[in-house]
Amino acid sequence: MALDARVRPWARRSRLRAFAYEFLLFGLKQAWACLFGAAMLAMIVATHFWWPAQAPLARYDALVLGAVAIQALLLATKLERW
């Protein structure tokens, strides 16, 4: 990470900075890990409220297709690796 290479020397100047840096880095990593789960939760809630009862495609089938689409998008944008 280019950002890590620039910020790490700043963080090493004091224990408080090192703690703040590691704390924020942990938060960013957790947010990154939650991308798929958050997108799926948004789809589940959205389809619960707005899925038509007489739709030709079942809601859970649409959720599976949506999950595959999210994963493909994450792979295409290189936010996820094989």
PyMOL Python script that loads the backbone (N, CA, C, O; Angstrom):
from pymol import cmd

cmd.read_pdbstr("""\
ATOM      1  N   MET A   1       0.835  -1.183   0.000  1.00  0.00           N
ATOM      2  CA  MET A   1       0.000   0.000   0.000  1.00  0.00           C
ATOM      3  C   MET A   1       0.875   1.239   0.000  1.00  0.00           C
ATOM      4  O   MET A   1       1.761   1.376   0.843  1.00  0.00           O
ATOM      5  N   ALA A   2       0.637   2.126  -0.922  1.00  0.00           N
ATOM      6  CA  ALA A   2       1.408   3.354  -0.992  1.00  0.00           C
ATOM      7  C   ALA A   2       1.093   4.253   0.204  1.00  0.00           C
ATOM      8  O   ALA A   2       1.982   4.900   0.758  1.00  0.00           O
ATOM      9  N   LEU A   3      -0.167   4.285   0.588  1.00  0.00           N
ATOM     10  CA  LEU A   3      -0.551   5.102   1.739  1.00  0.00           C
ATOM     11  C   LEU A   3       0.126   4.607   3.008  1.00  0.00           C
ATOM     12  O   LEU A   3       0.585   5.402   3.828  1.00  0.00           O
ATOM     13  N   ASP A   4       0.185   3.302   3.162  1.00  0.00           N
ATOM     14  CA  ASP A   4       0.826   2.715   4.337  1.00  0.00           C
ATOM     15  C   ASP A   4       2.299   3.107   4.392  1.00  0.00           C
ATOM     16  O   ASP A   4       2.811   3.416   5.468  1.00  0.00           O
ATOM     17  N   ALA A   5       2.982   3.100   3.265  1.00  0.00           N
ATOM     18  CA  ALA A   5       4.404   3.452   3.225  1.00  0.00           C
ATOM     19  C   ALA A   5       4.629   4.910   3.614  1.00  0.00           C
ATOM     20  O   ALA A   5       5.660   5.249   4.195  1.00  0.00           O
ATOM     21  N   ARG A   6       3.664   5.769   3.294  1.00  0.00           N
ATOM     22  CA  ARG A   6       3.808   7.188   3.651  1.00  0.00           C
ATOM     23  C   ARG A   6       3.415   7.478   5.089  1.00  0.00           C
ATOM     24  O   ARG A   6       3.999   8.357   5.723  1.00  0.00           O
ATOM     25  N   VAL A   7       2.438   6.754   5.613  1.00  0.00           N
ATOM     26  CA  VAL A   7       1.912   7.067   6.949  1.00  0.00           C
ATOM     27  C   VAL A   7       2.668   6.337   8.050  1.00  0.00           C
ATOM     28  O   VAL A   7       2.763   6.849   9.165  1.00  0.00           O
ATOM     29  N   ARG A   8       3.197   5.173   7.771  1.00  0.00           N
ATOM     30  CA  ARG A   8       3.871   4.373   8.796  1.00  0.00           C
ATOM     31  C   ARG A   8       4.998   5.151   9.498  1.00  0.00           C
ATOM     32  O   ARG A   8       5.072   5.088  10.726  1.00  0.00           O
ATOM     33  N   PRO A   9       5.889   5.887   8.784  1.00  0.00           N
ATOM     34  CA  PRO A   9       6.920   6.652   9.515  1.00  0.00           C
ATOM     35  C   PRO A   9       6.320   7.697  10.457  1.00  0.00           C
ATOM     36  O   PRO A   9       6.852   7.929  11.542  1.00  0.00           O
ATOM     37  N   TRP A  10       5.220   8.326  10.051  1.00  0.00           N
ATOM     38  CA  TRP A  10       4.554   9.284  10.925  1.00  0.00           C
ATOM     39  C   TRP A  10       4.046   8.585  12.180  1.00  0.00           C
ATOM     40  O   TRP A  10       4.149   9.133  13.278  1.00  0.00           O
ATOM     41  N   ALA A  11       3.499   7.383  12.029  1.00  0.00           N
ATOM     42  CA  ALA A  11       2.927   6.660  13.163  1.00  0.00           C
ATOM     43  C   ALA A  11       3.992   6.192  14.137  1.00  0.00           C
ATOM     44  O   ALA A  11       3.712   6.025  15.323  1.00  0.00           O
ATOM     45  N   ARG A  12       5.195   5.980  13.662  1.00  0.00           N
ATOM     46  CA  ARG A  12       6.264   5.480  14.542  1.00  0.00           C
ATOM     47  C   ARG A  12       6.837   6.546  15.464  1.00  0.00           C
ATOM     48  O   ARG A  12       7.657   6.228  16.326  1.00  0.00           O
ATOM     49  N   ARG A  13       6.436   7.783  15.309  1.00  0.00           N
ATOM     50  CA  ARG A  13       7.016   8.872  16.118  1.00  0.00           C
ATOM     51  C   ARG A  13       6.565   8.847  17.569  1.00  0.00           C
ATOM     52  O   ARG A  13       7.269   9.349  18.445  1.00  0.00           O
ATOM     53  N   SER A  14       5.394   8.265  17.836  1.00  0.00           N
ATOM     54  CA  SER A  14       4.942   8.178  19.227  1.00  0.00           C
ATOM     55  C   SER A  14       4.000   6.990  19.382  1.00  0.00           C
ATOM     56  O   SER A  14       3.457   6.471  18.406  1.00  0.00           O
ATOM     57  N   ARG A  15       3.820   6.575  20.627  1.00  0.00           N
ATOM     58  CA  ARG A  15       2.927   5.444  20.899  1.00  0.00           C
ATOM     59  C   ARG A  15       1.484   5.803  20.599  1.00  0.00           C
ATOM     60  O   ARG A  15       0.728   4.964  20.109  1.00  0.00           O
ATOM     61  N   LEU A  16       1.090   7.034  20.885  1.00  0.00           N
ATOM     62  CA  LEU A  16      -0.277   7.468  20.627  1.00  0.00           C
ATOM     63  C   LEU A  16      -0.573   7.460  19.123  1.00  0.00           C
ATOM     64  O   LEU A  16      -1.636   7.005  18.699  1.00  0.00           O
ATOM     65  N   ARG A  17       0.360   7.960  18.329  1.00  0.00           N
ATOM     66  CA  ARG A  17       0.177   7.935  16.878  1.00  0.00           C
ATOM     67  C   ARG A  17       0.121   6.497  16.357  1.00  0.00           C
ATOM     68  O   ARG A  17      -0.684   6.180  15.481  1.00  0.00           O
ATOM     69  N   ALA A  18       0.969   5.643  16.891  1.00  0.00           N
ATOM     70  CA  ALA A  18       0.975   4.240  16.460  1.00  0.00           C
ATOM     71  C   ALA A  18      -0.365   3.580  16.791  1.00  0.00           C
ATOM     72  O   ALA A  18      -0.919   2.838  15.981  1.00  0.00           O
ATOM     73  N   PHE A  19      -0.874   3.860  17.987  1.00  0.00           N
ATOM     74  CA  PHE A  19      -2.178   3.310  18.367  1.00  0.00           C
ATOM     75  C   PHE A  19      -3.276   3.836  17.450  1.00  0.00           C
ATOM     76  O   PHE A  19      -4.109   3.068  16.969  1.00  0.00           O
ATOM     77  N   ALA A  20      -3.275   5.148  17.206  1.00  0.00           N
ATOM     78  CA  ALA A  20      -4.305   5.743  16.346  1.00  0.00           C
ATOM     79  C   ALA A  20      -4.231   5.165  14.931  1.00  0.00           C
ATOM     80  O   ALA A  20      -5.257   4.867  14.320  1.00  0.00           O
ATOM     81  N   TYR A  21      -3.020   5.011  14.425  1.00  0.00           N
ATOM     82  CA  TYR A  21      -2.849   4.461  13.079  1.00  0.00           C
ATOM     83  C   TYR A  21      -3.370   3.021  13.002  1.00  0.00           C
ATOM     84  O   TYR A  21      -4.119   2.681  12.086  1.00  0.00           O
ATOM     85  N   GLU A  22      -2.985   2.198  13.938  1.00  0.00           N
ATOM     86  CA  GLU A  22      -3.436   0.800  13.929  1.00  0.00           C
ATOM     87  C   GLU A  22      -4.940   0.692  14.131  1.00  0.00           C
ATOM     88  O   GLU A  22      -5.588  -0.164  13.529  1.00  0.00           O
ATOM     89  N   PHE A  23      -5.495   1.548  14.970  1.00  0.00           N
ATOM     90  CA  PHE A  23      -6.928   1.558  15.214  1.00  0.00           C
ATOM     91  C   PHE A  23      -7.693   1.917  13.938  1.00  0.00           C
ATOM     92  O   PHE A  23      -8.667   1.251  13.587  1.00  0.00           O
ATOM     93  N   LEU A  24      -7.248   2.971  13.246  1.00  0.00           N
ATOM     94  CA  LEU A  24      -7.909   3.378  12.010  1.00  0.00           C
ATOM     95  C   LEU A  24      -7.712   2.352  10.899  1.00  0.00           C
ATOM     96  O   LEU A  24      -8.627   2.105  10.113  1.00  0.00           O
ATOM     97  N   LEU A  25      -6.529   1.754  10.829  1.00  0.00           N
ATOM     98  CA  LEU A  25      -6.276   0.729   9.826  1.00  0.00           C
ATOM     99  C   LEU A  25      -7.178  -0.485  10.062  1.00  0.00           C
ATOM    100  O   LEU A  25      -7.711  -1.057   9.112  1.00  0.00           O
ATOM    101  N   PHE A  26      -7.345  -0.870  11.313  1.00  0.00           N
ATOM    102  CA  PHE A  26      -8.244  -1.968  11.651  1.00  0.00           C
ATOM    103  C   PHE A  26      -9.672  -1.647  11.209  1.00  0.00           C
ATOM    104  O   PHE A  26     -10.353  -2.494  10.632  1.00  0.00           O
ATOM    105  N   GLY A  27     -10.120  -0.428  11.480  1.00  0.00           N
ATOM    106  CA  GLY A  27     -11.461  -0.012  11.074  1.00  0.00           C
ATOM    107  C   GLY A  27     -11.650  -0.059   9.568  1.00  0.00           C
ATOM    108  O   GLY A  27     -12.700  -0.489   9.092  1.00  0.00           O
ATOM    109  N   LEU A  28     -10.651   0.375   8.812  1.00  0.00           N
ATOM    110  CA  LEU A  28     -10.736   0.316   7.355  1.00  0.00           C
ATOM    111  C   LEU A  28     -10.795  -1.120   6.854  1.00  0.00           C
ATOM    112  O   LEU A  28     -11.555  -1.431   5.937  1.00  0.00           O
ATOM    113  N   LYS A  29     -10.002  -1.986   7.448  1.00  0.00           N
ATOM    114  CA  LYS A  29     -10.021  -3.396   7.048  1.00  0.00           C
ATOM    115  C   LYS A  29     -11.372  -4.031   7.359  1.00  0.00           C
ATOM    116  O   LYS A  29     -11.865  -4.838   6.571  1.00  0.00           O
ATOM    117  N   GLN A  30     -11.969  -3.688   8.473  1.00  0.00           N
ATOM    118  CA  GLN A  30     -13.274  -4.230   8.823  1.00  0.00           C
ATOM    119  C   GLN A  30     -14.344  -3.719   7.862  1.00  0.00           C
ATOM    120  O   GLN A  30     -15.216  -4.479   7.440  1.00  0.00           O
ATOM    121  N   ALA A  31     -14.279  -2.439   7.517  1.00  0.00           N
ATOM    122  CA  ALA A  31     -15.242  -1.880   6.559  1.00  0.00           C
ATOM    123  C   ALA A  31     -15.107  -2.569   5.209  1.00  0.00           C
ATOM    124  O   ALA A  31     -16.109  -2.864   4.558  1.00  0.00           O
ATOM    125  N   TRP A  32     -13.886  -2.823   4.791  1.00  0.00           N
ATOM    126  CA  TRP A  32     -13.629  -3.518   3.525  1.00  0.00           C
ATOM    127  C   TRP A  32     -14.241  -4.921   3.556  1.00  0.00           C
ATOM    128  O   TRP A  32     -14.836  -5.371   2.577  1.00  0.00           O
ATOM    129  N   ALA A  33     -14.089  -5.595   4.680  1.00  0.00           N
ATOM    130  CA  ALA A  33     -14.600  -6.959   4.806  1.00  0.00           C
ATOM    131  C   ALA A  33     -16.124  -6.990   4.827  1.00  0.00           C
ATOM    132  O   ALA A  33     -16.716  -8.028   4.532  1.00  0.00           O
ATOM    133  N   CYS A  34     -16.764  -5.895   5.162  1.00  0.00           N
ATOM    134  CA  CYS A  34     -18.218  -5.854   5.267  1.00  0.00           C
ATOM    135  C   CYS A  34     -18.920  -5.466   3.967  1.00  0.00           C
ATOM    136  O   CYS A  34     -20.150  -5.429   3.931  1.00  0.00           O
ATOM    137  N   LEU A  35     -18.183  -5.181   2.912  1.00  0.00           N
ATOM    138  CA  LEU A  35     -18.806  -4.735   1.667  1.00  0.00           C
ATOM    139  C   LEU A  35     -19.855  -5.717   1.159  1.00  0.00           C
ATOM    140  O   LEU A  35     -20.991  -5.327   0.891  1.00  0.00           O
ATOM    141  N   PHE A  36     -19.483  -6.979   1.027  1.00  0.00           N
ATOM    142  CA  PHE A  36     -20.412  -7.971   0.493  1.00  0.00           C
ATOM    143  C   PHE A  36     -21.608  -8.142   1.420  1.00  0.00           C
ATOM    144  O   PHE A  36     -22.750  -8.151   0.961  1.00  0.00           O
ATOM    145  N   GLY A  37     -21.362  -8.276   2.702  1.00  0.00           N
ATOM    146  CA  GLY A  37     -22.446  -8.467   3.663  1.00  0.00           C
ATOM    147  C   GLY A  37     -23.413  -7.295   3.693  1.00  0.00           C
ATOM    148  O   GLY A  37     -24.626  -7.488   3.777  1.00  0.00           O
ATOM    149  N   ALA A  38     -22.886  -6.091   3.626  1.00  0.00           N
ATOM    150  CA  ALA A  38     -23.746  -4.904   3.631  1.00  0.00           C
ATOM    151  C   ALA A  38     -24.584  -4.829   2.361  1.00  0.00           C
ATOM    152  O   ALA A  38     -25.763  -4.480   2.415  1.00  0.00           O
ATOM    153  N   ALA A  39     -23.986  -5.153   1.228  1.00  0.00           N
ATOM    154  CA  ALA A  39     -24.735  -5.139  -0.027  1.00  0.00           C
ATOM    155  C   ALA A  39     -25.837  -6.203  -0.013  1.00  0.00           C
ATOM    156  O   ALA A  39     -26.951  -5.955  -0.474  1.00  0.00           O
ATOM    157  N   MET A  40     -25.522  -7.375   0.514  1.00  0.00           N
ATOM    158  CA  MET A  40     -26.533  -8.430   0.604  1.00  0.00           C
ATOM    159  C   MET A  40     -27.665  -8.024   1.547  1.00  0.00           C
ATOM    160  O   MET A  40     -28.836  -8.230   1.232  1.00  0.00           O
ATOM    161  N   LEU A  41     -27.328  -7.456   2.686  1.00  0.00           N
ATOM    162  CA  LEU A  41     -28.353  -7.012   3.626  1.00  0.00           C
ATOM    163  C   LEU A  41     -29.246  -5.958   2.991  1.00  0.00           C
ATOM    164  O   LEU A  41     -30.462  -5.983   3.181  1.00  0.00           O
ATOM    165  N   ALA A  42     -28.667  -5.044   2.248  1.00  0.00           N
ATOM    166  CA  ALA A  42     -29.461  -4.024   1.559  1.00  0.00           C
ATOM    167  C   ALA A  42     -30.411  -4.669   0.549  1.00  0.00           C
ATOM    168  O   ALA A  42     -31.565  -4.258   0.428  1.00  0.00           O
ATOM    169  N   MET A  43     -29.923  -5.679  -0.174  1.00  0.00           N
ATOM    170  CA  MET A  43     -30.792  -6.377  -1.131  1.00  0.00           C
ATOM    171  C   MET A  43     -31.917  -7.130  -0.435  1.00  0.00           C
ATOM    172  O   MET A  43     -33.058  -7.110  -0.896  1.00  0.00           O
ATOM    173  N   ILE A  44     -31.603  -7.791   0.668  1.00  0.00           N
ATOM    174  CA  ILE A  44     -32.623  -8.542   1.400  1.00  0.00           C
ATOM    175  C   ILE A  44     -33.727  -7.613   1.901  1.00  0.00           C
ATOM    176  O   ILE A  44     -34.912  -7.913   1.757  1.00  0.00           O
ATOM    177  N   VAL A  45     -33.333  -6.492   2.486  1.00  0.00           N
ATOM    178  CA  VAL A  45     -34.319  -5.539   3.003  1.00  0.00           C
ATOM    179  C   VAL A  45     -35.125  -4.932   1.854  1.00  0.00           C
ATOM    180  O   VAL A  45     -36.347  -4.819   1.940  1.00  0.00           O
ATOM    181  N   ALA A  46     -34.436  -4.541   0.779  1.00  0.00           N
ATOM    182  CA  ALA A  46     -35.133  -3.920  -0.356  1.00  0.00           C
ATOM    183  C   ALA A  46     -36.134  -4.885  -0.987  1.00  0.00           C
ATOM    184  O   ALA A  46     -37.258  -4.494  -1.302  1.00  0.00           O
ATOM    185  N   THR A  47     -35.733  -6.137  -1.173  1.00  0.00           N
ATOM    186  CA  THR A  47     -36.667  -7.086  -1.790  1.00  0.00           C
ATOM    187  C   THR A  47     -37.810  -7.443  -0.845  1.00  0.00           C
ATOM    188  O   THR A  47     -38.913  -7.753  -1.295  1.00  0.00           O
ATOM    189  N   HIS A  48     -37.557  -7.402   0.447  1.00  0.00           N
ATOM    190  CA  HIS A  48     -38.634  -7.681   1.412  1.00  0.00           C
ATOM    191  C   HIS A  48     -39.758  -6.657   1.279  1.00  0.00           C
ATOM    192  O   HIS A  48     -40.937  -7.008   1.322  1.00  0.00           O
ATOM    193  N   PHE A  49     -39.384  -5.402   1.119  1.00  0.00           N
ATOM    194  CA  PHE A  49     -40.399  -4.347   1.066  1.00  0.00           C
ATOM    195  C   PHE A  49     -40.955  -4.104  -0.335  1.00  0.00           C
ATOM    196  O   PHE A  49     -42.117  -3.717  -0.465  1.00  0.00           O
ATOM    197  N   TRP A  50     -40.160  -4.319  -1.386  1.00  0.00           N
ATOM    198  CA  TRP A  50     -40.592  -3.908  -2.712  1.00  0.00           C
ATOM    199  C   TRP A  50     -40.697  -5.028  -3.743  1.00  0.00           C
ATOM    200  O   TRP A  50     -40.914  -4.743  -4.921  1.00  0.00           O
ATOM    201  N   TRP A  51     -40.551  -6.281  -3.346  1.00  0.00           N
ATOM    202  CA  TRP A  51     -40.661  -7.366  -4.339  1.00  0.00           C
ATOM    203  C   TRP A  51     -42.130  -7.631  -4.631  1.00  0.00           C
ATOM    204  O   TRP A  51     -42.905  -7.874  -3.706  1.00  0.00           O
ATOM    205  N   PRO A  52     -42.534  -7.590  -5.911  1.00  0.00           N
ATOM    206  CA  PRO A  52     -43.939  -7.828  -6.248  1.00  0.00           C
ATOM    207  C   PRO A  52     -44.340  -9.285  -6.007  1.00  0.00           C
ATOM    208  O   PRO A  52     -43.560 -10.200  -6.271  1.00  0.00           O
ATOM    209  N   ALA A  53     -45.534  -9.489  -5.515  1.00  0.00           N
ATOM    210  CA  ALA A  53     -46.004 -10.842  -5.185  1.00  0.00           C
ATOM    211  C   ALA A  53     -46.128 -11.721  -6.422  1.00  0.00           C
ATOM    212  O   ALA A  53     -45.896 -12.927  -6.339  1.00  0.00           O
ATOM    213  N   GLN A  54     -46.483 -11.153  -7.552  1.00  0.00           N
ATOM    214  CA  GLN A  54     -46.686 -11.930  -8.771  1.00  0.00           C
ATOM    215  C   GLN A  54     -45.502 -11.851  -9.731  1.00  0.00           C
ATOM    216  O   GLN A  54     -45.677 -12.028 -10.937  1.00  0.00           O
ATOM    217  N   ALA A  55     -44.314 -11.591  -9.222  1.00  0.00           N
ATOM    218  CA  ALA A  55     -43.129 -11.488 -10.081  1.00  0.00           C
ATOM    219  C   ALA A  55     -42.826 -12.842 -10.715  1.00  0.00           C
ATOM    220  O   ALA A  55     -43.012 -13.876 -10.074  1.00  0.00           O
ATOM    221  N   PRO A  56     -42.363 -12.853 -11.962  1.00  0.00           N
ATOM    222  CA  PRO A  56     -42.067 -14.132 -12.628  1.00  0.00           C
ATOM    223  C   PRO A  56     -40.866 -14.856 -12.017  1.00  0.00           C
ATOM    224  O   PRO A  56     -40.711 -16.064 -12.198  1.00  0.00           O
ATOM    225  N   LEU A  57     -40.038 -14.140 -11.311  1.00  0.00           N
ATOM    226  CA  LEU A  57     -38.865 -14.725 -10.660  1.00  0.00           C
ATOM    227  C   LEU A  57     -39.071 -14.683  -9.145  1.00  0.00           C
ATOM    228  O   LEU A  57     -39.438 -13.646  -8.593  1.00  0.00           O
ATOM    229  N   ALA A  58     -38.835 -15.806  -8.483  1.00  0.00           N
ATOM    230  CA  ALA A  58     -38.999 -15.851  -7.028  1.00  0.00           C
ATOM    231  C   ALA A  58     -37.974 -14.927  -6.361  1.00  0.00           C
ATOM    232  O   ALA A  58     -36.866 -14.739  -6.863  1.00  0.00           O
ATOM    233  N   ARG A  59     -38.365 -14.365  -5.234  1.00  0.00           N
ATOM    234  CA  ARG A  59     -37.509 -13.411  -4.525  1.00  0.00           C
ATOM    235  C   ARG A  59     -36.156 -14.018  -4.165  1.00  0.00           C
ATOM    236  O   ARG A  59     -35.124 -13.378  -4.366  1.00  0.00           O
ATOM    237  N   TYR A  60     -36.143 -15.234  -3.640  1.00  0.00           N
ATOM    238  CA  TYR A  60     -34.877 -15.838  -3.236  1.00  0.00           C
ATOM    239  C   TYR A  60     -34.008 -16.200  -4.429  1.00  0.00           C
ATOM    240  O   TYR A  60     -32.782 -16.199  -4.314  1.00  0.00           O
ATOM    241  N   ASP A  61     -34.607 -16.508  -5.568  1.00  0.00           N
ATOM    242  CA  ASP A  61     -33.823 -16.724  -6.782  1.00  0.00           C
ATOM    243  C   ASP A  61     -33.156 -15.416  -7.210  1.00  0.00           C
ATOM    244  O   ASP A  61     -32.002 -15.406  -7.637  1.00  0.00           O
ATOM    245  N   ALA A  62     -33.893 -14.326  -7.090  1.00  0.00           N
ATOM    246  CA  ALA A  62     -33.334 -13.018  -7.425  1.00  0.00           C
ATOM    247  C   ALA A  62     -32.192 -12.656  -6.469  1.00  0.00           C
ATOM    248  O   ALA A  62     -31.198 -12.058  -6.882  1.00  0.00           O
ATOM    249  N   LEU A  63     -32.338 -13.019  -5.197  1.00  0.00           N
ATOM    250  CA  LEU A  63     -31.272 -12.750  -4.230  1.00  0.00           C
ATOM    251  C   LEU A  63     -30.007 -13.543  -4.566  1.00  0.00           C
ATOM    252  O   LEU A  63     -28.901 -13.026  -4.416  1.00  0.00           O
ATOM    253  N   VAL A  64     -30.154 -14.774  -5.011  1.00  0.00           N
ATOM    254  CA  VAL A  64     -28.987 -15.577  -5.417  1.00  0.00           C
ATOM    255  C   VAL A  64     -28.307 -14.925  -6.609  1.00  0.00           C
ATOM    256  O   VAL A  64     -27.085 -14.777  -6.628  1.00  0.00           O
ATOM    257  N   LEU A  65     -29.094 -14.536  -7.601  1.00  0.00           N
ATOM    258  CA  LEU A  65     -28.519 -13.868  -8.770  1.00  0.00           C
ATOM    259  C   LEU A  65     -27.854 -12.546  -8.376  1.00  0.00           C
ATOM    260  O   LEU A  65     -26.807 -12.184  -8.913  1.00  0.00           O
ATOM    261  N   GLY A  66     -28.467 -11.840  -7.442  1.00  0.00           N
ATOM    262  CA  GLY A  66     -27.864 -10.598  -6.947  1.00  0.00           C
ATOM    263  C   GLY A  66     -26.551 -10.840  -6.230  1.00  0.00           C
ATOM    264  O   GLY A  66     -25.607 -10.065  -6.381  1.00  0.00           O
ATOM    265  N   ALA A  67     -26.484 -11.913  -5.445  1.00  0.00           N
ATOM    266  CA  ALA A  67     -25.242 -12.242  -4.736  1.00  0.00           C
ATOM    267  C   ALA A  67     -24.123 -12.555  -5.727  1.00  0.00           C
ATOM    268  O   ALA A  67     -22.981 -12.133  -5.544  1.00  0.00           O
ATOM    269  N   VAL A  68     -24.460 -13.292  -6.767  1.00  0.00           N
ATOM    270  CA  VAL A  68     -23.460 -13.601  -7.800  1.00  0.00           C
ATOM    271  C   VAL A  68     -23.037 -12.315  -8.511  1.00  0.00           C
ATOM    272  O   VAL A  68     -21.856 -12.133  -8.804  1.00  0.00           O
ATOM    273  N   ALA A  69     -23.982 -11.433  -8.787  1.00  0.00           N
ATOM    274  CA  ALA A  69     -23.663 -10.168  -9.446  1.00  0.00           C
ATOM    275  C   ALA A  69     -22.770  -9.291  -8.570  1.00  0.00           C
ATOM    276  O   ALA A  69     -21.841  -8.661  -9.076  1.00  0.00           O
ATOM    277  N   ILE A  70     -23.036  -9.240  -7.278  1.00  0.00           N
ATOM    278  CA  ILE A  70     -22.196  -8.464  -6.366  1.00  0.00           C
ATOM    279  C   ILE A  70     -20.776  -9.019  -6.365  1.00  0.00           C
ATOM    280  O   ILE A  70     -19.805  -8.266  -6.439  1.00  0.00           O
ATOM    281  N   GLN A  71     -20.664 -10.339  -6.281  1.00  0.00           N
ATOM    282  CA  GLN A  71     -19.335 -10.956  -6.268  1.00  0.00           C
ATOM    283  C   GLN A  71     -18.611 -10.686  -7.573  1.00  0.00           C
ATOM    284  O   GLN A  71     -17.413 -10.402  -7.558  1.00  0.00           O
ATOM    285  N   ALA A  72     -19.304 -10.768  -8.703  1.00  0.00           N
ATOM    286  CA  ALA A  72     -18.686 -10.473  -9.998  1.00  0.00           C
ATOM    287  C   ALA A  72     -18.235  -9.017 -10.062  1.00  0.00           C
ATOM    288  O   ALA A  72     -17.168  -8.717 -10.597  1.00  0.00           O
ATOM    289  N   LEU A  73     -19.042  -8.119  -9.521  1.00  0.00           N
ATOM    290  CA  LEU A  73     -18.671  -6.702  -9.493  1.00  0.00           C
ATOM    291  C   LEU A  73     -17.432  -6.475  -8.639  1.00  0.00           C
ATOM    292  O   LEU A  73     -16.539  -5.722  -9.028  1.00  0.00           O
ATOM    293  N   LEU A  74     -17.372  -7.118  -7.486  1.00  0.00           N
ATOM    294  CA  LEU A  74     -16.195  -6.985  -6.625  1.00  0.00           C
ATOM    295  C   LEU A  74     -14.945  -7.530  -7.308  1.00  0.00           C
ATOM    296  O   LEU A  74     -13.864  -6.957  -7.175  1.00  0.00           O
ATOM    297  N   LEU A  75     -15.087  -8.630  -8.036  1.00  0.00           N
ATOM    298  CA  LEU A  75     -13.953  -9.183  -8.773  1.00  0.00           C
ATOM    299  C   LEU A  75     -13.548  -8.271  -9.929  1.00  0.00           C
ATOM    300  O   LEU A  75     -12.359  -8.063 -10.168  1.00  0.00           O
ATOM    301  N   ALA A  76     -14.526  -7.729 -10.643  1.00  0.00           N
ATOM    302  CA  ALA A  76     -14.241  -6.871 -11.788  1.00  0.00           C
ATOM    303  C   ALA A  76     -13.559  -5.570 -11.371  1.00  0.00           C
ATOM    304  O   ALA A  76     -12.704  -5.055 -12.090  1.00  0.00           O
ATOM    305  N   THR A  77     -13.935  -5.047 -10.219  1.00  0.00           N
ATOM    306  CA  THR A  77     -13.338  -3.798  -9.741  1.00  0.00           C
ATOM    307  C   THR A  77     -12.075  -4.042  -8.914  1.00  0.00           C
ATOM    308  O   THR A  77     -11.486  -3.106  -8.374  1.00  0.00           O
ATOM    309  N   LYS A  78     -11.672  -5.299  -8.824  1.00  0.00           N
ATOM    310  CA  LYS A  78     -10.473  -5.720  -8.091  1.00  0.00           C
ATOM    311  C   LYS A  78     -10.539  -5.394  -6.595  1.00  0.00           C
ATOM    312  O   LYS A  78      -9.508  -5.236  -5.940  1.00  0.00           O
ATOM    313  N   LEU A  79     -11.756  -5.297  -6.068  1.00  0.00           N
ATOM    314  CA  LEU A  79     -11.919  -5.163  -4.623  1.00  0.00           C
ATOM    315  C   LEU A  79     -11.851  -6.514  -3.948  1.00  0.00           C
ATOM    316  O   LEU A  79     -11.708  -6.610  -2.730  1.00  0.00           O
ATOM    317  N   GLU A  80     -11.956  -7.568  -4.761  1.00  0.00           N
ATOM    318  CA  GLU A  80     -11.904  -8.948  -4.280  1.00  0.00           C
ATOM    319  C   GLU A  80     -10.945  -9.720  -5.184  1.00  0.00           C
ATOM    320  O   GLU A  80     -10.769  -9.377  -6.353  1.00  0.00           O
ATOM    321  N   ARG A  81     -10.334 -10.754  -4.639  1.00  0.00           N
ATOM    322  CA  ARG A  81      -9.434 -11.604  -5.421  1.00  0.00           C
ATOM    323  C   ARG A  81      -9.993 -13.005  -5.493  1.00  0.00           C
ATOM    324  O   ARG A  81     -10.787 -13.412  -4.645  1.00  0.00           O
ATOM    325  N   TRP A  82      -9.567 -13.763  -6.534  1.00  0.00           N
ATOM    326  CA  TRP A  82      -9.989 -15.145  -6.666  1.00  0.00           C
ATOM    327  C   TRP A  82      -9.483 -15.913  -5.497  1.00  0.00           C
ATOM    328  O   TRP A  82      -9.722 -17.117  -5.398  1.00  0.00           O
TER     329      TRP A  82
END
""", "prot")
cmd.dss("prot")
cmd.show_as("cartoon", "prot")
cmd.util.cbc("prot")
cmd.orient("prot")
